[in-house]
Amino acid sequence: MNVREIADLGPDERAALFERDAGVEAVRGDVREIVARVRDEGDVAVREFCREFDGVEVGNLDVTSDAERAYDAIDDDVREAIRTAAANVREFHERQVPEDWRDDFGGRELGRRFRPLERVGVYAPGGTAAYPSSALMGVIPAKVAGVDHVAVATPPAENINPVTLAAIHEAGADAVYSVGGAQAVAALAYGTESINAVQKVVGPGNRWVTAAKAAVRGDVEIDFLAGPSEVLVLADDSADPTLVAAELVAQAEHDANASVVAVTDDREVAEAIVAAVESQVDGRARADVIRAALDNDASGVFLARSMSEAVLFAEEYAAEHLAIQARDDEALLDRVDSAGSVFLGPYTPVAAGDYASGTNHVLPTNGGAKLHGGLSVDAFVRSTTVQRLDRDALANLSETITTLADAEGLEAHAESVRRRFE
């Protein structure tokens, strides 16, 4: 990793940064085949893919009872940490629950009501690392929204991580299945002999999971395409380079396809960040993964000619996680609209949001923050508009309605109004 100047970036470099897909396109064809087989063959295909991709001979796909046992078996301090994190996530998401309302608009009684989905599937990643936190982030908002049945799929193993299972239990999941990857998404979407189909699949994952969510979208709802992790740190000359480097290394730890970026207008800070990154990688258990992510074409330390140019870069990048370590972080925040979640100041590491501050860490990647926000209670409810008009209100609207209906050539629409006054 070295310092590059934004002004000197060529078209290919800019495309790698701003049109990133984290390798999803490369696996779409294989994923379509996996999804089709699970849809057509059910448990047989799921078990075959567990053997092929996870090296595990899965017996019972339903491991719900294992989650309850794991909760009782884990260390007390880990159980307490899960409880604290879950309580904070629950408290934050309870603030998001929408309320039904009706108001009078001059004889037109109009309103909205909100009802939860009935069945939701949550993907909790595993594989090269276990993510009990993702179970909390997916299950808790759904239960807060009032979803009746929340199922979790997590990758199989000879012994599934007990902390992940315990977190799933604490979050309140109704069913837990031992299946991961694209086959898990397909099983949740279409159902199998052992796994009940859901209305919506949510949760983060690697490029295979992301491609599978894209493949089933239309047959089932999804939250959004959330691929490998991303962070962009905006830093001015007041930033501590070692803390900026710590953010880059932390997110690089997730996945070799993760994208980690720092942008500053101070060359000395930029060079210090690079040096600090190098010093912080050595000796890490996942050093190989970290180095692969640091070498990603969508990663790097970039020197801007001004903080205004740095902000424009951040807006175009539209990072999953945006950390701002600067003298006037609020002013910079006001100028950035596109980010999944924002972390202000030196004492707000992205890890706080990843685990326990209460916000959701299931966030848009690959520029998705330009279009939508992260996972919330909103993802698990649907709204219905309600209206009641009295005679005078309809009379006042009658000419407007009939004129527009006649203009569209829909005479029966106009007649449905006129008949009420004959």
C-alpha positions in Angstrom: 0.0 0.0 0.0 1.3 3.4 -1.0 0.1 7.0 -1.3 -1.6 7.9 -4.5 -2.8 11.4 -5.5 -6.5 11.7 -6.5 -5.7 14.1 -9.3 -3.4 11.5 -10.9 -5.8 8.6 -11.0 -6.4 7.2 -14.5 -9.7 5.9 -15.9 -9.0 2.3 -15.0 -8.0 3.2 -11.4 -11.1 5.3 -11.0 -13.3 2.5 -12.4 -11.8 0.0 -9.9 -12.6 2.4 -7.0 -16.0 3.6 -8.0 -17.4 0.7 -10.0 -16.3 -2.1 -7.7 -18.3 -5.3 -7.5 -16.0 -7.3 -5.1 -15.9 -10.2 -7.5 -19.6 -10.9 -7.6 -19.9 -10.9 -11.4 -17.3 -13.6 -11.6 -19.4 -16.1 -9.7 -22.9 -15.3 -11.0 -23.0 -18.2 -13.5 -22.0 -20.8 -10.9 -24.4 -19.3 -8.4 -27.3 -19.6 -10.8 -26.6 -23.3 -11.1 -26.5 -23.8 -7.3 -29.7 -21.9 -6.9 -31.5 -23.9 -9.6 -30.4 -27.2 -8.1 -31.5 -26.3 -4.6 -34.9 -25.1 -6.0 -35.4 -28.3 -7.9 -33.7 -30.9 -5.6 -34.2 -29.5 -2.1 -32.3 -31.1 0.8 -30.4 -33.5 -1.5 -28.7 -30.5 -3.3 -28.2 -28.7 0.0 -26.4 -31.6 1.6 -24.3 -32.2 -1.5 -23.1 -28.5 -1.5 -22.4 -28.7 2.2 -20.0 -31.6 1.4 -18.5 -29.9 -1.6 -18.0 -26.3 -0.3 -17.8 -26.8 3.5 -16.4 -30.3 3.7 -19.1 -31.3 6.2 -21.5 -34.2 6.1 -24.6 -32.6 7.5 -27.2 -34.8 9.2 -30.1 -32.8 10.5 -30.2 -29.4 8.8 -32.3 -28.0 11.7 -30.0 -27.1 14.6 -32.4 -24.9 16.5 -32.1 -27.0 19.7 -28.2 -26.7 19.4 -28.6 -22.9 19.7 -30.4 -23.1 23.0 -27.8 -25.5 24.4 -24.9 -23.3 23.2 -26.4 -20.3 25.0 -26.2 -22.2 28.3 -22.8 -23.7 27.6 -20.7 -20.6 26.6 -18.6 -18.6 29.1 -20.5 -16.2 31.3 -18.5 -13.2 30.1 -19.3 -14.0 26.5 -23.0 -14.5 27.3 -23.1 -11.2 29.1 -21.4 -9.4 26.1 -24.1 -10.9 23.8 -26.8 -9.8 26.1 -25.5 -6.2 26.3 -25.0 -6.0 22.6 -28.5 -7.4 21.9 -30.1 -5.0 24.4 -28.4 -2.0 22.6 -29.4 -3.2 19.2 -33.0 -3.8 20.4 -33.2 -0.3 22.0 -32.0 1.5 18.9 -34.4 -0.4 16.6 -37.4 0.0 18.8 -37.1 3.7 18.0 -37.7 2.9 14.4 -41.1 1.1 14.7 -43.6 3.1 12.7 -47.0 4.0 14.2 -50.3 3.8 12.4 -52.0 7.1 11.8 -55.1 8.8 10.4 -55.8 12.5 9.9 -58.6 14.5 8.6 -58.0 16.4 5.4 -61.2 18.4 5.0 -63.6 15.5 5.0 -61.0 13.1 3.6 -59.9 10.8 6.3 -56.5 9.4 5.2 -53.8 7.4 6.9 -51.3 4.6 6.9 -51.1 1.4 8.8 -48.1 -0.9 9.2 -48.0 -4.7 9.4 -45.0 -7.0 9.7 -44.0 -9.7 7.3 -44.8 -13.2 8.5 -41.7 -15.2 7.5 -38.1 -13.9 7.2 -34.8 -15.6 6.6 -31.5 -14.1 8.0 -28.1 -15.1 6.8 -25.4 -15.2 9.5 -22.0 -15.6 7.8 -19.4 -18.1 8.9 -16.7 -19.8 6.9 -13.3 -18.2 7.5 -14.7 -16.3 10.5 -17.8 -16.5 12.7 -20.1 -13.6 13.0 -22.5 -13.8 16.0 -23.0 -10.1 15.7 -24.6 -10.5 12.3 -27.2 -12.8 13.8 -28.1 -10.0 16.3 -28.2 -7.4 13.5 -30.6 -9.5 11.3 -32.9 -11.2 13.8 -33.5 -8.4 16.3 -34.9 -5.8 13.9 -37.2 -8.5 12.5 -38.5 -9.5 15.9 -38.9 -5.8 16.9 -40.9 -5.3 13.8 -43.2 -8.1 14.9 -42.2 -10.8 12.3 -43.8 -14.1 13.5 -41.2 -16.5 12.2 -37.5 -15.6 11.8 -35.2 -18.4 10.5 -31.4 -18.1 10.5 -29.0 -20.0 8.1 -25.4 -20.2 9.1 -22.6 -22.3 7.5 -22.2 -25.9 8.7 -19.1 -27.2 10.5 -18.2 -30.2 12.5 -19.0 -28.0 15.5 -20.8 -24.7 14.6 -19.3 -21.8 16.5 -21.2 -21.9 19.8 -21.0 -18.1 20.2 -22.8 -17.7 16.9 -25.5 -20.2 18.0 -25.8 -18.4 21.3 -26.3 -15.0 19.7 -29.0 -16.5 17.4 -30.8 -17.8 20.5 -30.5 -14.5 22.4 -31.8 -12.6 19.3 -35.0 -14.6 19.4 -34.8 -16.7 16.2 -37.5 -19.3 15.7 -35.4 -21.7 13.6 -31.7 -22.3 12.9 -30.4 -24.2 9.9 -26.9 -25.5 9.3 -26.3 -24.4 5.7 -24.2 -21.6 4.2 -23.3 -19.8 1.0 -25.5 -19.5 -2.1 -27.3 -22.8 -1.2 -28.5 -21.2 2.0 -30.0 -18.3 0.3 -31.7 -20.6 -2.2 -33.1 -22.8 0.5 -34.6 -19.9 2.4 -36.0 -18.5 -0.8 -37.7 -21.6 -2.2 -37.9 -23.9 0.8 -36.8 -27.6 1.0 -38.0 -30.6 2.8 -36.4 -29.4 6.0 -36.3 -25.6 5.5 -39.5 -23.5 5.3 -39.6 -20.9 2.5 -39.6 -17.2 3.6 -40.9 -14.0 2.2 -37.7 -12.1 2.5 -34.0 -12.9 2.8 -31.6 -10.5 4.6 -28.1 -10.3 5.9 -24.5 -9.9 4.7 -22.2 -12.4 3.1 -19.4 -13.1 0.7 -19.7 -12.7 -3.1 -21.4 -16.1 -3.4 -24.1 -15.0 -1.0 -24.5 -11.6 -2.6 -24.8 -13.2 -6.1 -27.4 -15.7 -4.8 -29.5 -12.8 -3.3 -29.4 -11.2 -6.8 -30.4 -14.5 -8.4 -33.5 -15.1 -6.2 -34.6 -11.5 -6.2 -38.0 -11.4 -7.8 -39.1 -14.8 -6.5 -38.5 -13.5 -2.9 -37.7 -10.1 -1.5 -34.2 -9.3 -0.3 -32.8 -6.4 1.7 -30.1 -5.3 -0.7 -26.8 -6.7 -2.1 -24.4 -6.4 0.8 -21.0 -7.8 -0.3 -17.6 -7.8 1.4 -16.9 -5.1 3.9 -15.7 -1.5 3.1 -14.4 1.4 5.0 -13.4 4.9 4.0 -11.7 7.2 6.5 -11.8 11.0 5.9 -8.8 12.5 7.8 -7.4 16.0 8.0 -4.1 17.1 9.6 -5.5 16.7 13.1 -6.1 12.9 12.6 -4.0 10.3 14.4 -2.5 8.1 11.7 -2.3 5.1 13.9 -6.1 5.2 14.5 -6.8 5.7 10.8 -4.6 2.7 10.1 -6.4 0.7 12.8 -9.7 1.2 10.9 -8.2 0.1 7.6 -6.7 -3.1 9.2 -9.8 -3.9 11.1 -12.0 -3.9 8.0 -9.4 -5.7 5.9 -9.5 -8.5 8.4 -13.0 -9.4 7.2 -12.3 -10.7 3.7 -9.6 -10.7 1.0 -12.2 -8.9 -1.2 -12.8 -6.1 1.4 -12.1 -2.5 0.3 -10.3 -0.1 2.7 -9.6 3.5 1.9 -8.2 6.6 3.6 -8.4 10.0 2.1 -6.5 13.1 3.5 -5.3 16.5 2.3 -2.1 16.2 4.3 0.8 14.3 2.7 2.6 13.8 6.1 -0.6 12.2 7.5 -1.0 10.0 4.4 2.5 8.7 4.6 2.2 8.1 8.3 -1.0 6.1 7.7 0.8 3.8 5.2 3.6 3.2 7.7 1.2 2.5 10.5 -0.8 0.0 8.4 2.4 -1.9 7.7 3.3 -2.0 11.4 -0.1 -3.1 12.5 -0.5 -6.0 10.1 2.5 -8.0 11.2 1.7 -10.8 13.6 -2.1 -10.8 13.0 -3.7 -14.2 12.9 -5.4 -13.2 9.6 -2.5 -11.3 8.2 -2.8 -13.0 4.8 -6.4 -11.9 4.5 -5.5 -8.4 5.6 -2.7 -8.1 3.0 -4.9 -9.4 0.2 -7.6 -6.7 1.1 -4.9 -4.0 1.3 -3.8 -5.0 -2.2 -7.4 -4.8 -3.6 -7.7 -2.4 -6.5 -10.5 -0.6 -4.6 -8.2 0.0 -1.6 -5.6 2.6 -0.9 -4.4 5.7 0.8 -5.2 8.8 -1.3 -3.9 12.4 -1.1 -6.4 15.1 -2.0 -5.5 18.7 -2.9 -8.1 19.9 -0.3 -10.7 18.5 2.0 -13.3 19.6 -0.5 -11.7 17.2 -3.0 -11.6 14.5 -0.3 -15.3 15.0 0.4 -16.1 14.7 -3.3 -14.1 11.4 -3.4 -16.0 10.1 -0.4 -19.3 11.0 -1.9 -18.5 9.2 -5.2 -17.1 6.2 -3.3 -20.3 5.9 -1.2 -18.7 3.6 1.4 -20.4 1.1 3.6 -18.6 2.6 6.6 -17.5 6.2 6.6 -15.2 7.2 9.5 -14.4 10.9 9.9 -11.4 11.9 11.9 -11.1 15.6 11.5 -11.1 18.8 13.4 -14.6 19.8 12.2 -16.2 16.4 11.6 -19.8 17.7 11.7 -19.1 20.1 8.8 -17.6 17.3 6.7 -20.6 15.1 7.6 -23.0 17.7 6.3 -21.3 17.6 2.9 -21.6 13.8 2.5 -24.9 12.2 1.6 -23.9 8.7 0.5 -22.7 6.4 3.2 -24.1 3.3 4.9 -23.1 4.3 8.4 -21.0 7.2 9.7 -18.5 7.2 12.6 -17.5 10.5 14.0 -14.4 11.3 16.1 -11.4 9.4 17.4 -13.3 7.4 20.0 -15.9 6.0 17.5 -14.3 3.0 15.8 -16.3 1.1 13.2 -16.1 -1.9 15.5 -18.5 -0.1 17.9 -21.2 -0.2 15.2 -20.1 -3.7 14.2 -20.9 -5.1 17.6 -22.5 -3.1 20.4 -23.4 0.6 20.0 -26.9 -0.4 18.7 -26.8 0.7 15.1 -27.1 -2.0 12.4 -24.0 -3.3 10.7 -25.9 -4.8 7.7 -25.1 -2.0 5.3 -25.0 -1.3 1.5 -21.7 -1.9 -0.3 -20.4 -1.3 -3.8 -21.8 2.2 -3.9 -25.3 1.0 -2.8 -25.4 3.8 -0.2 -26.2 6.2 -3.1 -29.6 4.6 -3.3 -30.6 3.2 0.1 -29.7 2.9 3.7 -28.8 -0.1 5.9 -31.0 -2.8 7.4 -33.7 -1.5 9.7 -37.1 -2.2 11.1 -38.5 -0.7 7.8 -37.2 -3.8 6.0 -39.7 -6.0 7.8 -42.9 -4.1 7.6 -45.3 -3.2 4.8 -47.6 -0.2 4.8 -51.2 0.1 3.6 -52.9 3.4 3.0 -56.4 3.8 4.4 -59.1 6.4 3.4 -62.6 7.3 4.0 -64.4 10.2 2.3 -67.6 11.8 3.3 -70.2 13.0 0.8 -69.0 16.6 0.7 -65.4 15.6 0.3 -66.2 13.5 -2.7 -68.4 16.2 -4.1 -65.5 18.7 -3.8 -63.2 16.2 -5.7 -65.8 15.0 -8.2 -65.0 17.3 -11.1 -61.3 16.8 -10.7 -61.7 13.0 -10.7 -64.1 12.8 -13.6 -62.1 15.2 -15.7 -58.9 13.3 -15.3 -60.7 9.9 -15.8 -62.3 11.2 -19.0 -59.0 12.5 -20.2 -57.5 9.0 -19.7 -60.4 7.4 -21.6 -61.6 5.5 -18.5 -65.2 6.4 -18.5 -66.2 3.7 -15.9 -63.9 5.4 -13.4 -65.7 8.7 -14.0 -69.1 7.0 -13.8 -68.2 5.3 -10.5 -68.1 8.9 -9.0 -71.1 10.3 -10.9 -73.4 7.5 -9.8 -73.0 8.5 -6.1 -74.7 11.8 -6.8 -77.6 10.6 -9.0 
